[in-house]
Amino acid sequence: MHAIGYTQHLPLDDPHGLVDFELPQPTPHAHDLLVQVTAVSVNPVDLAVRGNHDPLDPQHPTVIGWDAYGTVAAVGNAVTLFHPGDLVFYAGSFKRPGSNSEYQLVDERLVGHAPTKLTPAQSAAMPLTSLTAWEALFEQLGIDPHADNHGQTLLVINGAGGVGSVATQLAHWAGLTVIATASRPETSAWTQDHGSDAVVNHREDLVPQVRELGHQYVDYVLELSNLNQHWDEIVDLIKPSGHIVSITGSDTPIDLRALKDKRATFAWEWMYTKSYFETPDMISQHQILEEIRQLLDDGTLRSTLTQTIQPINAENLMAAHKLVGSHHMMGKVVLQK
């Protein structure tokens, strides 16, 4: 089968950074689905993994890629959720070969039935960002999407990014007042078009901007950009007993003691935790994607696809990586067969 991978950690603009090659088609076992991949999306994590310094095997290219839409070609003997021929979408696991290949093995508990009213590219754009946003909002922040959240306020730092573009929509659906950050006219317009009630500029001090909107504090903060840069602002703005979640990590330690007087809660979100540690609740990602599918099909949630490139090959995947690496892209880029 055809696959795309790399044997060296090369710069994004190096023409040898990714290569086309052939691999044996894998065989599904236990809870595995063998998926024939139709479309894949690129996320910042792809670039981060390519840029790390983990040892590589020059004889066996590393295949990455998280976000895929495809058709179930075969199933393992323990599979109960899917059948051959089913159309699916998913973000996969951090520990297994990725979606940049003609066929991929993925655990059924990480997979959802694909939306029926979206194109393959529109569907492929959504799994990783939707799972991250859902887990951050409804698991780590503890928001109940089906409760009356009127009057509750969420600050989304980097509302126009991949996760932010889904989080603003989900939070709006859950009934929260959503304040998102952006820094350019086009990104401000994008995030307002995707569920935010107000926009503030993250290149300026967030505290006076949020307070000018009439909010002394916010109930929740979803940090998607630069935790160290915004930590003091977050500490100032979070409501007593409020909740904060970050997906970005921190270059230097953050001062959690600064939250003590407010008794605020801080949590991390990493979409791969459940699959990486094979946690007992791993199947919740299947359940989340089933809900996301319904929200996409009924129009409550909109795909964040903005660019499609065909076909799936190393040259086009390199171009997609450069787009994401420019840090100026809105929405998602997808490669499709």
C-alpha positions as CSV (number, residue, x, y, z in Angstrom):
1,M,0.0,0.0,0.0
2,H,1.1,3.6,-0.5
3,A,2.2,5.6,2.5
4,I,4.0,8.9,3.2
5,G,6.7,9.3,5.9
6,Y,10.1,10.5,6.8
7,T,13.5,9.1,7.9
8,Q,15.1,12.5,8.9
9,H,13.9,15.5,11.0
10,L,14.2,18.1,8.2
11,P,12.9,21.6,7.9
12,L,9.4,22.2,6.6
13,D,10.8,23.7,3.4
14,D,13.2,20.8,2.7
15,P,12.0,18.9,-0.5
16,H,13.1,15.6,1.1
17,G,11.2,16.2,4.3
18,L,8.5,13.7,3.3
19,V,8.7,10.7,0.9
20,D,6.3,8.4,-0.8
21,F,6.9,4.7,-0.3
22,E,5.3,1.3,-0.1
23,L,4.3,-0.7,2.9
24,P,2.6,-4.1,3.4
25,Q,-1.1,-3.8,4.1
26,P,-1.7,-4.4,7.8
27,T,-4.1,-7.0,9.2
28,P,-6.7,-6.1,11.9
29,H,-6.8,-8.0,15.2
30,A,-9.0,-7.7,18.3
31,H,-10.6,-4.2,18.4
32,D,-8.8,-3.0,15.2
33,L,-10.5,-1.6,12.2
34,L,-8.6,-1.6,8.9
35,V,-9.7,1.6,7.3
36,Q,-9.1,2.5,3.6
37,V,-8.3,6.2,4.0
38,T,-10.0,8.7,1.7
39,A,-9.1,12.1,3.3
40,V,-6.6,13.3,6.0
41,S,-6.2,16.6,7.8
42,V,-3.0,18.3,9.0
43,N,-2.7,19.6,12.6
44,P,0.1,21.5,14.5
45,V,0.9,18.2,16.2
46,D,2.1,16.8,12.9
47,L,4.7,19.5,12.6
48,A,5.7,19.2,16.2
49,V,6.4,15.5,15.9
50,R,8.3,16.0,12.6
51,G,10.4,18.6,14.4
52,N,11.4,16.6,17.5
53,H,14.6,14.7,17.8
54,D,13.4,11.2,18.5
55,P,15.6,8.5,16.9
56,L,14.5,7.4,13.4
57,D,15.0,4.2,11.4
58,P,16.4,5.2,8.0
59,Q,15.2,1.9,6.6
60,H,11.6,2.3,7.8
61,P,10.0,5.7,7.4
62,T,7.9,7.1,10.2
63,V,4.2,7.5,9.2
64,I,2.3,10.2,11.1
65,G,-1.1,11.9,10.6
66,W,-4.1,12.4,12.9
67,D,-7.5,13.0,11.4
68,A,-8.9,10.7,8.8
69,Y,-12.1,9.8,6.9
70,G,-12.4,6.5,5.2
71,T,-14.1,3.2,4.7
72,V,-13.9,0.1,7.0
73,A,-12.2,-2.5,4.9
74,A,-11.9,-5.3,7.5
75,V,-12.4,-5.8,11.3
76,G,-10.7,-7.6,14.1
77,N,-12.4,-10.5,15.9
78,A,-13.4,-8.4,18.9
79,V,-15.0,-5.6,17.0
80,T,-18.7,-4.9,17.8
81,L,-19.2,-1.2,16.8
82,F,-18.5,-1.3,13.1
83,H,-18.8,-3.5,10.0
84,P,-16.9,-3.6,6.7
85,G,-18.2,-0.9,4.4
86,D,-19.0,1.6,7.2
87,L,-17.8,5.2,6.6
88,V,-15.9,6.5,9.6
89,F,-13.9,9.4,10.9
90,Y,-11.3,9.5,13.8
91,A,-8.1,11.0,15.1
92,G,-6.3,7.8,16.0
93,S,-3.6,7.1,18.5
94,F,-0.2,8.7,19.3
95,K,1.5,5.2,19.6
96,R,0.5,3.7,16.2
97,P,1.4,4.5,12.6
98,G,-0.7,7.5,11.4
99,S,-3.3,8.2,8.8
100,N,-0.9,9.3,6.0
101,S,-1.2,5.9,4.3
102,E,-3.6,4.1,2.0
103,Y,-4.8,1.8,4.8
104,Q,-4.6,2.3,8.6
105,L,-5.3,0.2,11.7
106,V,-7.2,2.1,14.4
107,D,-9.0,0.9,17.5
108,E,-12.8,0.9,17.1
109,R,-13.2,2.7,20.5
110,L,-11.5,5.8,19.0
111,V,-13.7,5.9,15.9
112,G,-17.1,7.4,15.0
113,H,-19.5,6.9,12.1
114,A,-18.8,9.6,9.6
115,P,-21.3,12.5,9.1
116,T,-23.8,11.7,6.3
117,K,-24.3,15.3,5.1
118,L,-20.7,16.4,4.8
119,T,-18.1,15.8,2.1
120,P,-15.1,13.5,3.0
121,A,-12.9,16.6,3.3
122,Q,-15.3,18.4,5.6
123,S,-15.5,15.3,7.8
124,A,-11.7,14.7,7.9
125,A,-11.1,18.2,9.2
126,M,-13.0,17.6,12.4
127,P,-12.1,14.7,14.6
128,L,-8.9,15.9,16.5
129,T,-10.1,19.4,17.1
130,S,-13.6,18.3,18.1
131,L,-12.3,15.7,20.5
132,T,-9.9,18.2,22.1
133,A,-12.6,20.9,22.4
134,W,-15.2,18.5,23.8
135,E,-12.9,16.9,26.3
136,A,-11.5,20.3,27.4
137,L,-15.0,21.9,27.8
138,F,-17.1,19.1,29.1
139,E,-14.6,16.8,30.8
140,Q,-11.7,18.9,32.1
141,L,-13.7,22.2,32.7
142,G,-16.7,20.2,34.0
143,I,-19.3,22.1,31.9
144,D,-22.5,20.1,31.4
145,P,-23.5,20.8,27.8
146,H,-27.1,19.9,28.5
147,A,-27.5,22.1,31.6
148,D,-28.7,25.7,31.8
149,N,-25.4,27.5,31.4
150,H,-27.0,31.0,30.9
151,G,-24.9,33.6,32.5
152,Q,-21.7,31.4,32.6
153,T,-18.8,33.0,30.8
154,L,-15.9,31.3,28.9
155,L,-12.8,33.0,27.7
156,V,-11.2,31.1,24.7
157,I,-7.6,32.2,24.1
158,N,-6.9,31.8,20.4
159,G,-10.5,31.4,19.2
160,A,-9.6,31.3,15.5
161,G,-7.3,28.3,15.7
162,G,-8.3,24.8,14.9
163,V,-9.5,23.8,18.4
164,G,-10.8,27.3,19.2
165,S,-13.0,27.3,16.1
166,V,-14.8,24.2,17.4
167,A,-14.7,25.2,21.0
168,T,-16.5,28.4,20.4
169,Q,-19.2,26.6,18.5
170,L,-19.6,23.9,21.2
171,A,-19.7,26.5,24.0
172,H,-22.3,28.6,22.2
173,W,-24.4,25.4,21.7
174,A,-24.0,24.7,25.5
175,G,-25.4,28.2,26.2
176,L,-22.4,30.0,27.5
177,T,-21.4,33.5,26.8
178,V,-18.2,33.1,24.8
179,I,-15.4,35.7,24.7
180,A,-12.7,34.7,22.2
181,T,-9.3,36.2,21.4
182,A,-8.0,37.1,18.0
183,S,-5.5,39.7,16.6
184,R,-6.4,40.3,13.0
185,P,-9.6,41.6,11.4
186,E,-10.1,38.4,9.5
187,T,-9.5,36.1,12.5
188,S,-11.9,38.3,14.6
189,A,-14.6,37.9,12.0
190,W,-13.9,34.2,11.7
191,T,-14.3,33.6,15.5
192,Q,-17.5,35.6,15.6
193,D,-18.8,33.6,12.7
194,H,-18.0,30.5,14.7
195,G,-19.9,31.2,17.9
196,S,-18.1,33.8,19.9
197,D,-20.2,36.6,21.4
198,A,-17.3,39.1,21.7
199,V,-13.6,39.2,20.6
200,V,-10.6,40.7,22.4
201,N,-7.1,41.1,21.1
202,H,-4.5,38.7,22.6
203,R,-1.6,40.9,21.5
204,E,-2.8,43.4,24.1
205,D,-3.6,43.0,27.8
206,L,-6.7,40.9,28.0
207,V,-7.7,42.1,31.5
208,P,-8.9,45.6,30.7
209,Q,-10.5,44.4,27.4
210,V,-12.6,41.7,29.2
211,R,-13.6,44.1,31.9
212,E,-14.7,46.7,29.4
213,L,-17.1,44.1,28.2
214,G,-18.7,44.1,31.6
215,H,-17.1,41.0,33.0
216,Q,-15.0,41.4,36.2
217,Y,-14.2,37.7,36.1
218,V,-14.9,34.7,33.8
219,D,-16.2,31.3,35.0
220,Y,-13.9,29.3,32.6
221,V,-10.7,29.8,30.6
222,L,-9.7,27.6,27.7
223,E,-6.1,28.4,26.8
224,L,-5.0,27.3,23.3
225,S,-2.1,29.6,22.5
226,N,0.7,30.4,24.9
227,L,0.2,29.6,28.6
228,N,3.2,31.4,29.9
229,Q,2.4,34.5,28.0
230,H,-1.1,34.7,29.3
231,W,-0.8,33.2,32.8
232,D,-0.9,36.4,34.8
233,E,-4.0,37.6,32.8
234,I,-5.7,34.2,33.4
235,V,-5.0,34.4,37.1
236,D,-6.5,37.9,37.3
237,L,-9.6,37.1,35.2
238,I,-10.6,33.7,36.6
239,K,-13.6,33.8,38.9
240,P,-13.2,32.5,42.5
241,S,-13.7,28.7,42.3
242,G,-13.4,29.0,38.5
243,H,-11.9,26.5,36.1
244,I,-8.9,26.7,33.7
245,V,-7.7,24.2,31.1
246,S,-4.7,24.4,28.7
247,I,-3.7,22.3,25.8
248,T,-0.4,24.1,25.0
249,G,2.1,23.1,27.8
250,S,4.4,25.7,29.2
251,D,8.1,26.6,28.4
252,T,8.7,27.5,32.1
253,P,6.9,26.4,35.2
254,I,3.7,28.3,35.9
255,D,2.9,29.5,39.4
256,L,-0.1,27.5,40.5
257,R,0.1,29.1,44.0
258,A,-1.3,32.2,42.3
259,L,-4.6,30.4,42.1
260,K,-4.7,29.5,45.8
261,D,-6.7,32.5,47.1
262,K,-9.3,32.1,44.4
263,R,-9.5,28.3,44.9
264,A,-9.4,28.0,41.2
265,T,-8.9,24.6,39.4
266,F,-6.3,24.1,36.7
267,A,-6.2,21.1,34.3
268,W,-4.4,19.9,31.2
269,E,-6.1,18.5,28.1
270,W,-4.3,16.1,25.8
271,M,-6.6,14.3,23.3
272,Y,-4.3,11.3,23.1
273,T,-4.3,10.5,26.8
274,K,-7.0,7.8,26.6
275,S,-5.5,5.9,23.7
276,Y,-1.9,6.4,24.9
277,F,-2.6,4.8,28.3
278,E,-5.5,2.7,27.1
279,T,-7.7,4.0,29.9
280,P,-11.0,2.3,30.8
281,D,-12.9,5.2,29.4
282,M,-11.2,5.1,26.0
283,I,-14.5,4.3,24.3
284,S,-15.7,7.7,25.3
285,Q,-13.9,9.0,22.2
286,H,-16.2,6.9,20.1
287,Q,-19.2,8.3,22.0
288,I,-18.0,11.9,21.6
289,L,-17.5,11.4,17.8
290,E,-21.0,10.0,17.5
291,E,-22.3,13.2,19.2
292,I,-20.1,15.3,17.0
293,R,-21.4,13.5,13.9
294,Q,-25.0,14.3,14.9
295,L,-24.2,18.0,15.6
296,L,-22.5,18.3,12.2
297,D,-25.4,16.6,10.4
298,D,-28.0,18.8,12.0
299,G,-26.1,21.9,11.3
300,T,-25.4,22.8,15.0
301,L,-21.7,22.4,14.3
302,R,-20.0,23.5,11.1
303,S,-16.9,22.0,9.6
304,T,-13.8,24.2,9.8
305,L,-12.4,23.1,6.4
306,T,-11.0,26.0,4.4
307,Q,-8.7,24.3,1.9
308,T,-8.6,20.9,0.1
309,I,-5.6,19.6,-1.8
310,Q,-5.6,16.6,-4.1
311,P,-4.3,13.9,-4.4
312,I,-2.7,12.5,-1.2
313,N,1.1,12.4,-1.9
314,A,4.3,13.5,-0.3
315,E,4.5,16.7,-2.3
316,N,1.0,17.8,-1.4
317,L,1.4,16.8,2.2
318,M,4.6,19.0,2.4
319,A,2.5,21.9,1.0
320,A,-0.1,21.3,3.7
321,H,2.5,21.2,6.4
322,K,3.9,24.5,5.2
323,L,0.4,26.1,5.3
324,V,-0.1,25.0,8.9
325,G,3.5,26.0,9.8
326,S,2.9,29.6,8.5
327,H,0.7,30.2,11.6
328,H,-1.6,32.5,9.5
329,M,-4.1,29.9,8.3
330,M,-7.7,29.9,9.4
331,G,-9.6,26.7,9.6
332,K,-8.2,23.3,8.4
333,V,-6.4,22.0,5.3
334,V,-7.3,18.5,4.1
335,L,-5.7,16.2,1.6
336,Q,-8.2,13.9,-0.4
337,K,-7.7,11.1,-2.8
